[in-house]
Amino acid sequence: MTNDQSSPAGQEQTIAWLTLAGGTPITSSDGDDIGKVHRVIADEEKDIFSGVTFKSGLIEQERFVPAAMIERLTTERVLLNRDAAAAQDTIEPYPE
């Protein structure tokens, strides 16, 4: 077995935030692709997951998805608990 995050036979498996990789797709509850994980925002010492950031374009500012908007982290994607329209309306730029 390899050390990558793909699951057997394409089955998604829930993962801990510590194993979430950059580049993982972020998907709305209605199946739209929102972007790909750029950074995981967390305090590893206190084991507190705050959320993830993403950029949907080359020039676009990094945006923040808080943990409260995330339904599930899997080997294949970050699944949001909002549809695409609601996600776009509520996801804010990430302060640098």
Biopython code that builds the backbone (N, CA, C, O; Angstrom):
import numpy as np
from Bio.PDB.StructureBuilder import StructureBuilder

atoms = [
    (1, "MET", "N", (0.852, -1.183, 0.000)),
    (1, "MET", "CA", (0.000, 0.000, 0.000)),
    (1, "MET", "C", (0.892, 1.238, 0.000)),
    (1, "MET", "O", (1.896, 1.296, 0.709)),
    (2, "THR", "N", (0.508, 2.220, -0.804)),
    (2, "THR", "CA", (1.301, 3.444, -0.887)),
    (2, "THR", "C", (0.893, 4.409, 0.199)),
    (2, "THR", "O", (-0.092, 4.192, 0.905)),
    (3, "ASN", "N", (1.657, 5.476, 0.329)),
    (3, "ASN", "CA", (1.424, 6.459, 1.369)),
    (3, "ASN", "C", (0.574, 7.628, 0.886)),
    (3, "ASN", "O", (0.505, 8.654, 1.563)),
    (4, "ASP", "N", (-0.086, 7.493, -0.291)),
    (4, "ASP", "CA", (-0.928, 8.592, -0.758)),
    (4, "ASP", "C", (-2.289, 8.537, -0.073)),
    (4, "ASP", "O", (-2.583, 7.609, 0.680)),
    (5, "GLN", "N", (-3.126, 9.560, -0.350)),
    (5, "GLN", "CA", (-4.408, 9.645, 0.339)),
    (5, "GLN", "C", (-5.559, 9.061, -0.464)),
    (5, "GLN", "O", (-6.709, 9.181, -0.043)),
    (6, "SER", "N", (-5.295, 8.435, -1.600)),
    (6, "SER", "CA", (-6.400, 7.873, -2.349)),
    (6, "SER", "C", (-6.907, 6.625, -1.643)),
    (6, "SER", "O", (-6.141, 5.853, -1.066)),
    (7, "SER", "N", (-8.210, 6.456, -1.707)),
    (7, "SER", "CA", (-8.830, 5.349, -1.006)),
    (7, "SER", "C", (-9.080, 4.201, -1.960)),
    (7, "SER", "O", (-9.154, 4.407, -3.171)),
    (8, "PRO", "N", (-9.211, 2.992, -1.433)),
    (8, "PRO", "CA", (-9.408, 1.836, -2.295)),
    (8, "PRO", "C", (-10.710, 1.943, -3.079)),
    (8, "PRO", "O", (-11.734, 2.377, -2.553)),
    (9, "ALA", "N", (-10.653, 1.544, -4.334)),
    (9, "ALA", "CA", (-11.814, 1.498, -5.224)),
    (9, "ALA", "C", (-12.567, 2.825, -5.275)),
    (9, "ALA", "O", (-13.778, 2.831, -5.500)),
    (10, "GLY", "N", (-11.878, 3.949, -5.071)),
    (10, "GLY", "CA", (-12.498, 5.256, -5.186)),
    (10, "GLY", "C", (-13.485, 5.603, -4.085)),
    (10, "GLY", "O", (-14.249, 6.558, -4.227)),
    (11, "GLN", "N", (-13.488, 4.852, -2.992)),
    (11, "GLN", "CA", (-14.405, 5.144, -1.895)),
    (11, "GLN", "C", (-13.806, 6.224, -1.009)),
    (11, "GLN", "O", (-12.658, 6.137, -0.574)),
    (12, "GLU", "N", (-14.622, 7.251, -0.754)),
    (12, "GLU", "CA", (-14.163, 8.320, 0.116)),
    (12, "GLU", "C", (-14.156, 7.843, 1.556)),
    (12, "GLU", "O", (-15.065, 7.142, 2.000)),
    (13, "GLN", "N", (-13.127, 8.230, 2.271)),
    (13, "GLN", "CA", (-13.037, 7.919, 3.687)),
    (13, "GLN", "C", (-12.827, 9.213, 4.447)),
    (13, "GLN", "O", (-12.059, 10.071, 4.011)),
    (14, "THR", "N", (-13.497, 9.365, 5.574)),
    (14, "THR", "CA", (-13.326, 10.547, 6.411)),
    (14, "THR", "C", (-11.907, 10.571, 6.951)),
    (14, "THR", "O", (-11.361, 9.538, 7.340)),
    (15, "ILE", "N", (-11.312, 11.760, 6.972)),
    (15, "ILE", "CA", (-9.946, 11.922, 7.477)),
    (15, "ILE", "C", (-9.908, 13.021, 8.535)),
    (15, "ILE", "O", (-10.836, 13.822, 8.647)),
    (16, "ALA", "N", (-8.847, 13.048, 9.295)),
    (16, "ALA", "CA", (-8.603, 14.111, 10.265)),
    (16, "ALA", "C", (-7.995, 15.310, 9.537)),
    (16, "ALA", "O", (-7.357, 15.162, 8.495)),
    (17, "TRP", "N", (-8.203, 16.490, 10.100)),
    (17, "TRP", "CA", (-7.667, 17.693, 9.464)),
    (17, "TRP", "C", (-6.152, 17.651, 9.335)),
    (17, "TRP", "O", (-5.597, 18.269, 8.427)),
    (18, "LEU", "N", (-5.478, 16.939, 10.217)),
    (18, "LEU", "CA", (-4.016, 16.849, 10.175)),
    (18, "LEU", "C", (-3.502, 16.178, 8.900)),
    (18, "LEU", "O", (-2.355, 16.394, 8.508)),
    (19, "THR", "N", (-4.329, 15.378, 8.260)),
    (19, "THR", "CA", (-3.903, 14.672, 7.052)),
    (19, "THR", "C", (-4.429, 15.312, 5.767)),
    (19, "THR", "O", (-4.171, 14.808, 4.674)),
    (20, "LEU", "N", (-5.156, 16.408, 5.892)),
    (20, "LEU", "CA", (-5.696, 17.095, 4.720)),
    (20, "LEU", "C", (-4.557, 17.717, 3.917)),
    (20, "LEU", "O", (-3.733, 18.453, 4.460)),
    (21, "ALA", "N", (-4.518, 17.421, 2.637)),
    (21, "ALA", "CA", (-3.432, 17.890, 1.775)),
    (21, "ALA", "C", (-3.825, 19.110, 0.965)),
    (21, "ALA", "O", (-4.983, 19.264, 0.577)),
    (22, "GLY", "N", (-2.860, 19.971, 0.714)),
    (22, "GLY", "CA", (-3.066, 21.069, -0.212)),
    (22, "GLY", "C", (-3.445, 20.509, -1.574)),
    (22, "GLY", "O", (-2.969, 19.444, -1.967)),
    (23, "GLY", "N", (-4.297, 21.223, -2.289)),
    (23, "GLY", "CA", (-4.726, 20.763, -3.600)),
    (23, "GLY", "C", (-5.983, 19.906, -3.578)),
    (23, "GLY", "O", (-6.522, 19.567, -4.632)),
    (24, "THR", "N", (-6.459, 19.549, -2.376)),
    (24, "THR", "CA", (-7.691, 18.766, -2.263)),
    (24, "THR", "C", (-8.867, 19.624, -2.732)),
    (24, "THR", "O", (-8.992, 20.773, -2.307)),
    (25, "PRO", "N", (-9.730, 19.089, -3.597)),
    (25, "PRO", "CA", (-10.881, 19.871, -4.074)),
    (25, "PRO", "C", (-11.848, 20.230, -2.939)),
    (25, "PRO", "O", (-12.043, 19.458, -2.001)),
    (26, "ILE", "N", (-12.442, 21.412, -3.050)),
    (26, "ILE", "CA", (-13.481, 21.863, -2.122)),
    (26, "ILE", "C", (-14.783, 21.854, -2.916)),
    (26, "ILE", "O", (-14.885, 22.488, -3.967)),
    (27, "THR", "N", (-15.784, 21.126, -2.399)),
    (27, "THR", "CA", (-17.040, 20.923, -3.120)),
    (27, "THR", "C", (-18.216, 21.409, -2.286)),
    (27, "THR", "O", (-18.288, 21.142, -1.087)),
    (28, "SER", "N", (-19.140, 22.128, -2.927)),
    (28, "SER", "CA", (-20.344, 22.593, -2.241)),
    (28, "SER", "C", (-21.293, 21.416, -2.020)),
    (28, "SER", "O", (-21.108, 20.343, -2.594)),
    (29, "SER", "N", (-22.306, 21.627, -1.188)),
    (29, "SER", "CA", (-23.255, 20.553, -0.894)),
    (29, "SER", "C", (-24.066, 20.143, -2.124)),
    (29, "SER", "O", (-24.613, 19.041, -2.163)),
    (30, "ASP", "N", (-24.147, 21.022, -3.130)),
    (30, "ASP", "CA", (-24.858, 20.673, -4.357)),
    (30, "ASP", "C", (-23.916, 20.198, -5.468)),
    (30, "ASP", "O", (-24.314, 20.095, -6.628)),
    (31, "GLY", "N", (-22.658, 19.910, -5.096)),
    (31, "GLY", "CA", (-21.725, 19.263, -6.017)),
    (31, "GLY", "C", (-20.848, 20.162, -6.861)),
    (31, "GLY", "O", (-20.077, 19.656, -7.677)),
    (32, "ASP", "N", (-20.928, 21.478, -6.704)),
    (32, "ASP", "CA", (-20.076, 22.381, -7.474)),
    (32, "ASP", "C", (-18.679, 22.458, -6.880)),
    (32, "ASP", "O", (-18.512, 22.459, -5.660)),
    (33, "ASP", "N", (-17.677, 22.524, -7.749)),
    (33, "ASP", "CA", (-16.302, 22.729, -7.290)),
    (33, "ASP", "C", (-16.119, 24.198, -6.965)),
    (33, "ASP", "O", (-16.404, 25.064, -7.792)),
    (34, "ILE", "N", (-15.641, 24.479, -5.755)),
    (34, "ILE", "CA", (-15.430, 25.847, -5.289)),
    (34, "ILE", "C", (-13.981, 26.264, -5.503)),
    (34, "ILE", "O", (-13.706, 27.423, -5.817)),
    (35, "GLY", "N", (-13.068, 25.341, -5.337)),
    (35, "GLY", "CA", (-11.639, 25.604, -5.457)),
    (35, "GLY", "C", (-10.859, 24.422, -4.925)),
    (35, "GLY", "O", (-11.398, 23.325, -4.780)),
    (36, "LYS", "N", (-9.590, 24.647, -4.634)),
    (36, "LYS", "CA", (-8.727, 23.603, -4.062)),
    (36, "LYS", "C", (-8.034, 24.164, -2.842)),
    (36, "LYS", "O", (-7.672, 25.339, -2.799)),
    (37, "VAL", "N", (-7.854, 23.308, -1.848)),
    (37, "VAL", "CA", (-7.221, 23.725, -0.593)),
    (37, "VAL", "C", (-5.844, 24.317, -0.883)),
    (37, "VAL", "O", (-5.010, 23.709, -1.554)),
    (38, "HIS", "N", (-5.636, 25.514, -0.359)),
    (38, "HIS", "CA", (-4.326, 26.157, -0.454)),
    (38, "HIS", "C", (-3.567, 25.952, 0.850)),
    (38, "HIS", "O", (-2.406, 25.543, 0.852)),
    (39, "ARG", "N", (-4.249, 26.246, 1.967)),
    (39, "ARG", "CA", (-3.637, 26.054, 3.297)),
    (39, "ARG", "C", (-4.677, 25.550, 4.284)),
    (39, "ARG", "O", (-5.863, 25.862, 4.178)),
    (40, "VAL", "N", (-4.210, 24.767, 5.243)),
    (40, "VAL", "CA", (-5.040, 24.357, 6.375)),
    (40, "VAL", "C", (-4.723, 25.329, 7.505)),
    (40, "VAL", "O", (-3.559, 25.506, 7.865)),
    (41, "ILE", "N", (-5.760, 25.965, 8.067)),
    (41, "ILE", "CA", (-5.570, 26.939, 9.143)),
    (41, "ILE", "C", (-5.936, 26.249, 10.458)),
    (41, "ILE", "O", (-7.085, 25.865, 10.677)),
    (42, "ALA", "N", (-4.933, 26.102, 11.326)),
    (42, "ALA", "CA", (-5.154, 25.362, 12.572)),
    (42, "ALA", "C", (-4.047, 25.678, 13.571)),
    (42, "ALA", "O", (-2.999, 26.225, 13.225)),
    (43, "ASP", "N", (-4.312, 25.321, 14.799)),
    (43, "ASP", "CA", (-3.311, 25.393, 15.853)),
    (43, "ASP", "C", (-2.984, 23.947, 16.218)),
    (43, "ASP", "O", (-3.719, 23.305, 16.968)),
    (44, "GLU", "N", (-1.880, 23.444, 15.683)),
    (44, "GLU", "CA", (-1.524, 22.041, 15.902)),
    (44, "GLU", "C", (-1.267, 21.729, 17.367)),
    (44, "GLU", "O", (-1.616, 20.646, 17.836)),
    (45, "GLU", "N", (-0.660, 22.663, 18.098)),
    (45, "GLU", "CA", (-0.376, 22.420, 19.520)),
    (45, "GLU", "C", (-1.640, 22.177, 20.319)),
    (45, "GLU", "O", (-1.667, 21.316, 21.198)),
    (46, "LYS", "N", (-2.693, 22.936, 20.018)),
    (46, "LYS", "CA", (-3.947, 22.822, 20.759)),
    (46, "LYS", "C", (-4.952, 21.912, 20.050)),
    (46, "LYS", "O", (-6.052, 21.692, 20.556)),
    (47, "ASP", "N", (-4.575, 21.379, 18.873)),
    (47, "ASP", "CA", (-5.436, 20.507, 18.079)),
    (47, "ASP", "C", (-6.761, 21.192, 17.753)),
    (47, "ASP", "O", (-7.836, 20.622, 17.938)),
    (48, "ILE", "N", (-6.659, 22.437, 17.259)),
    (48, "ILE", "CA", (-7.846, 23.204, 16.895)),
    (48, "ILE", "C", (-7.803, 23.491, 15.390)),
    (48, "ILE", "O", (-6.893, 24.155, 14.893)),
    (49, "PHE", "N", (-8.803, 22.978, 14.688)),
    (49, "PHE", "CA", (-8.947, 23.189, 13.251)),
    (49, "PHE", "C", (-9.850, 24.388, 13.031)),
    (49, "PHE", "O", (-11.002, 24.385, 13.465)),
    (50, "SER", "N", (-9.338, 25.418, 12.360)),
    (50, "SER", "CA", (-10.112, 26.637, 12.119)),
    (50, "SER", "C", (-10.775, 26.657, 10.755)),
    (50, "SER", "O", (-11.841, 27.252, 10.594)),
    (51, "GLY", "N", (-10.159, 26.015, 9.770)),
    (51, "GLY", "CA", (-10.711, 25.995, 8.425)),
    (51, "GLY", "C", (-9.627, 25.830, 7.384)),
    (51, "GLY", "O", (-8.511, 25.410, 7.691)),
    (52, "VAL", "N", (-9.965, 26.165, 6.142)),
    (52, "VAL", "CA", (-9.015, 26.068, 5.036)),
    (52, "VAL", "C", (-9.082, 27.335, 4.190)),
    (52, "VAL", "O", (-10.078, 28.059, 4.214)),
    (53, "THR", "N", (-8.023, 27.592, 3.454)),
    (53, "THR", "CA", (-8.033, 28.675, 2.484)),
    (53, "THR", "C", (-7.942, 28.080, 1.090)),
    (53, "THR", "O", (-7.491, 26.949, 0.908)),
    (54, "PHE", "N", (-8.381, 28.864, 0.106)),
    (54, "PHE", "CA", (-8.281, 28.440, -1.285)),
    (54, "PHE", "C", (-8.190, 29.664, -2.182)),
    (54, "PHE", "O", (-8.528, 30.780, -1.786)),
    (55, "LYS", "N", (-7.729, 29.424, -3.391)),
    (55, "LYS", "CA", (-7.755, 30.427, -4.462)),
    (55, "LYS", "C", (-8.438, 29.737, -5.634)),
    (55, "LYS", "O", (-8.088, 28.611, -5.986)),
    (56, "SER", "N", (-9.405, 30.405, -6.233)),
    (56, "SER", "CA", (-10.075, 29.775, -7.365)),
    (56, "SER", "C", (-9.485, 30.222, -8.701)),
    (56, "SER", "O", (-9.847, 29.690, -9.751)),
    (57, "GLY", "N", (-8.590, 31.183, -8.665)),
    (57, "GLY", "CA", (-7.922, 31.648, -9.881)),
    (57, "GLY", "C", (-6.494, 32.050, -9.565)),
    (57, "GLY", "O", (-6.114, 32.134, -8.397)),
    (58, "LEU", "N", (-5.704, 32.297, -10.595)),
    (58, "LEU", "CA", (-4.299, 32.633, -10.389)),
    (58, "LEU", "C", (-4.112, 33.967, -9.670)),
    (58, "LEU", "O", (-3.194, 34.112, -8.862)),
    (59, "ILE", "N", (-4.967, 34.931, -9.956)),
    (59, "ILE", "CA", (-4.789, 36.270, -9.410)),
    (59, "ILE", "C", (-5.682, 36.513, -8.201)),
    (59, "ILE", "O", (-5.407, 37.412, -7.406)),
    (60, "GLU", "N", (-6.737, 35.734, -8.048)),
    (60, "GLU", "CA", (-7.695, 35.969, -6.977)),
    (60, "GLU", "C", (-7.047, 35.882, -5.598)),
    (60, "GLU", "O", (-6.147, 35.076, -5.360)),
    (61, "GLN", "N", (-7.526, 36.726, -4.710)),
    (61, "GLN", "CA", (-7.057, 36.731, -3.323)),
    (61, "GLN", "C", (-7.453, 35.428, -2.630)),
    (61, "GLN", "O", (-8.504, 34.854, -2.914)),
    (62, "GLU", "N", (-6.610, 34.981, -1.736)),
    (62, "GLU", "CA", (-6.893, 33.782, -0.952)),
    (62, "GLU", "C", (-8.163, 34.007, -0.135)),
    (62, "GLU", "O", (-8.354, 35.079, 0.440)),
    (63, "ARG", "N", (-9.030, 32.993, -0.083)),
    (63, "ARG", "CA", (-10.301, 33.082, 0.633)),
    (63, "ARG", "C", (-10.334, 32.025, 1.729)),
    (63, "ARG", "O", (-9.672, 30.991, 1.631)),
    (64, "PHE", "N", (-11.112, 32.297, 2.775)),
    (64, "PHE", "CA", (-11.141, 31.444, 3.961)),
    (64, "PHE", "C", (-12.490, 30.749, 4.115)),
    (64, "PHE", "O", (-13.539, 31.394, 4.080)),
    (65, "VAL", "N", (-12.454, 29.437, 4.285)),
    (65, "VAL", "CA", (-13.644, 28.641, 4.584)),
    (65, "VAL", "C", (-13.528, 28.204, 6.046)),
    (65, "VAL", "O", (-12.686, 27.366, 6.367)),
    (66, "PRO", "N", (-14.359, 28.758, 6.937)),
    (66, "PRO", "CA", (-14.270, 28.372, 8.349)),
    (66, "PRO", "C", (-14.745, 26.935, 8.573)),
    (66, "PRO", "O", (-15.552, 26.407, 7.808)),
    (67, "ALA", "N", (-14.238, 26.326, 9.618)),
    (67, "ALA", "CA", (-14.593, 24.945, 9.947)),
    (67, "ALA", "C", (-16.101, 24.760, 10.071)),
    (67, "ALA", "O", (-16.612, 23.687, 9.749)),
    (68, "ALA", "N", (-16.825, 25.777, 10.530)),
    (68, "ALA", "CA", (-18.284, 25.684, 10.696)),
    (68, "ALA", "C", (-19.005, 25.466, 9.365)),
    (68, "ALA", "O", (-20.148, 25.008, 9.354)),
    (69, "MET", "N", (-18.356, 25.788, 8.246)),
    (69, "MET", "CA", (-18.966, 25.591, 6.925)),
    (69, "MET", "C", (-18.595, 24.248, 6.298)),
    (69, "MET", "O", (-19.057, 23.917, 5.205)),
    (70, "ILE", "N", (-17.763, 23.482, 6.993)),
    (70, "ILE", "CA", (-17.283, 22.213, 6.443)),
    (70, "ILE", "C", (-18.064, 21.059, 7.047)),
    (70, "ILE", "O", (-18.077, 20.862, 8.262)),
    (71, "GLU", "N", (-18.711, 20.304, 6.177)),
    (71, "GLU", "CA", (-19.486, 19.140, 6.594)),
    (71, "GLU", "C", (-18.574, 17.955, 6.894)),
    (71, "GLU", "O", (-18.754, 17.241, 7.880)),
    (72, "ARG", "N", (-17.562, 17.763, 5.991)),
    (72, "ARG", "CA", (-16.744, 16.551, 6.092)),
    (72, "ARG", "C", (-15.433, 16.726, 5.338)),
    (72, "ARG", "O", (-15.397, 17.343, 4.273)),
    (73, "LEU", "N", (-14.372, 16.186, 5.889)),
    (73, "LEU", "CA", (-13.079, 16.105, 5.212)),
    (73, "LEU", "C", (-12.897, 14.651, 4.812)),
    (73, "LEU", "O", (-13.026, 13.753, 5.644)),
    (74, "THR", "N", (-12.596, 14.415, 3.535)),
    (74, "THR", "CA", (-12.407, 13.034, 3.087)),
    (74, "THR", "C", (-11.099, 12.909, 2.323)),
    (74, "THR", "O", (-10.397, 13.890, 2.082)),
    (75, "THR", "N", (-10.797, 11.684, 1.953)),
    (75, "THR", "CA", (-9.607, 11.408, 1.156)),
    (75, "THR", "C", (-9.693, 12.039, -0.226)),
    (75, "THR", "O", (-8.675, 12.213, -0.896)),
    (76, "GLU", "N", (-10.915, 12.386, -0.657)),
    (76, "GLU", "CA", (-11.117, 12.898, -2.003)),
    (76, "GLU", "C", (-11.469, 14.378, -2.077)),
    (76, "GLU", "O", (-11.238, 15.016, -3.105)),
    (77, "ARG", "N", (-12.034, 14.942, -0.987)),
    (77, "ARG", "CA", (-12.514, 16.324, -1.062)),
    (77, "ARG", "C", (-12.827, 16.890, 0.317)),
    (77, "ARG", "O", (-12.886, 16.181, 1.321)),
    (78, "VAL", "N", (-13.024, 18.209, 0.312)),
    (78, "VAL", "CA", (-13.587, 18.930, 1.455)),
    (78, "VAL", "C", (-15.026, 19.217, 1.055)),
    (78, "VAL", "O", (-15.267, 19.933, 0.082)),
    (79, "LEU", "N", (-15.981, 18.669, 1.791)),
    (79, "LEU", "CA", (-17.393, 18.844, 1.469)),
    (79, "LEU", "C", (-17.989, 19.925, 2.359)),
    (79, "LEU", "O", (-17.943, 19.827, 3.585)),
    (80, "LEU", "N", (-18.551, 20.962, 1.731)),
    (80, "LEU", "CA", (-19.161, 22.052, 2.481)),
    (80, "LEU", "C", (-20.595, 21.699, 2.867)),
    (80, "LEU", "O", (-21.219, 20.830, 2.259)),
    (81, "ASN", "N", (-21.105, 22.383, 3.880)),
    (81, "ASN", "CA", (-22.488, 22.176, 4.297)),
    (81, "ASN", "C", (-23.416, 23.244, 3.713)),
    (81, "ASN", "O", (-24.519, 23.457, 4.216)),
    (82, "ARG", "N", (-22.965, 23.907, 2.661)),
    (82, "ARG", "CA", (-23.742, 24.945, 1.974)),
    (82, "ARG", "C", (-23.687, 24.702, 0.469)),
    (82, "ARG", "O", (-22.727, 24.127, -0.044)),
    (83, "ASP", "N", (-24.724, 25.144, -0.224)),
    (83, "ASP", "CA", (-24.690, 25.044, -1.682)),
    (83, "ASP", "C", (-23.740, 26.115, -2.228)),
    (83, "ASP", "O", (-23.265, 26.976, -1.486)),
    (84, "ALA", "N", (-23.477, 26.048, -3.517)),
    (84, "ALA", "CA", (-22.483, 26.939, -4.131)),
    (84, "ALA", "C", (-22.841, 28.413, -3.971)),
    (84, "ALA", "O", (-21.975, 29.234, -3.668)),
    (85, "ALA", "N", (-24.107, 28.750, -4.171)),
    (85, "ALA", "CA", (-24.522, 30.160, -4.069)),
    (85, "ALA", "C", (-24.321, 30.684, -2.649)),
    (85, "ALA", "O", (-23.781, 31.775, -2.464)),
    (86, "ALA", "N", (-24.743, 29.928, -1.659)),
    (86, "ALA", "CA", (-24.587, 30.348, -0.265)),
    (86, "ALA", "C", (-23.113, 30.417, 0.117)),
    (86, "ALA", "O", (-22.703, 31.321, 0.844)),
    (87, "ALA", "N", (-22.321, 29.473, -0.365)),
    (87, "ALA", "CA", (-20.886, 29.478, -0.059)),
    (87, "ALA", "C", (-20.218, 30.726, -0.631)),
    (87, "ALA", "O", (-19.444, 31.387, 0.062)),
    (88, "GLN", "N", (-20.512, 31.053, -1.887)),
    (88, "GLN", "CA", (-19.907, 32.225, -2.508)),
    (88, "GLN", "C", (-20.314, 33.507, -1.794)),
    (88, "GLN", "O", (-19.535, 34.458, -1.731)),
    (89, "ASP", "N", (-21.530, 33.536, -1.257)),
    (89, "ASP", "CA", (-22.012, 34.722, -0.548)),
    (89, "ASP", "C", (-21.383, 34.885, 0.831)),
    (89, "ASP", "O", (-21.305, 36.005, 1.338)),
    (90, "THR", "N", (-20.937, 33.806, 1.442)),
    (90, "THR", "CA", (-20.471, 33.867, 2.832)),
    (90, "THR", "C", (-18.964, 33.670, 3.005)),
    (90, "THR", "O", (-18.428, 33.972, 4.071)),
    (91, "ILE", "N", (-18.281, 33.177, 1.994)),
    (91, "ILE", "CA", (-16.832, 32.961, 2.110)),
    (91, "ILE", "C", (-16.112, 34.301, 1.929)),
    (91, "ILE", "O", (-16.295, 34.984, 0.921)),
    (92, "GLU", "N", (-15.306, 34.658, 2.902)),
    (92, "GLU", "CA", (-14.620, 35.960, 2.938)),
    (92, "GLU", "C", (-13.161, 35.826, 2.518)),
    (92, "GLU", "O", (-12.584, 34.744, 2.625)),
    (93, "PRO", "N", (-12.552, 36.928, 2.036)),
    (93, "PRO", "CA", (-11.113, 36.925, 1.789)),
    (93, "PRO", "C", (-10.360, 36.630, 3.086)),
    (93, "PRO", "O", (-10.798, 37.004, 4.173)),
    (94, "TYR", "N", (-9.226, 35.956, 2.949)),
    (94, "TYR", "CA", (-8.417, 35.620, 4.113)),
    (94, "TYR", "C", (-7.416, 36.749, 4.348)),
    (94, "TYR", "O", (-6.643, 37.095, 3.455)),
    (95, "PRO", "N", (-7.432, 37.323, 5.559)),
    (95, "PRO", "CA", (-6.478, 38.408, 5.837)),
    (95, "PRO", "C", (-5.049, 37.878, 5.892)),
    (95, "PRO", "O", (-4.757, 36.917, 6.603)),
    (96, "GLU", "N", (-4.194, 38.497, 5.157)),
    (96, "GLU", "CA", (-2.778, 38.074, 5.132)),
    (96, "GLU", "C", (-2.043, 38.547, 6.337)),
    (96, "GLU", "O", (-0.849, 38.282, 6.476)),
]
sb = StructureBuilder()
sb.init_structure("model")
sb.init_model(0)
sb.init_chain("A")
sb.init_seg("    ")
for serial, (resi, resn, name, xyz) in enumerate(atoms, 1):
    if name == "N":
        sb.init_residue(resn, " ", resi, " ")
    sb.init_atom(name, np.array(xyz, "f"), 0.0, 1.0, " ", f" {name:<3s}", serial, name[0])
structure = sb.get_structure()
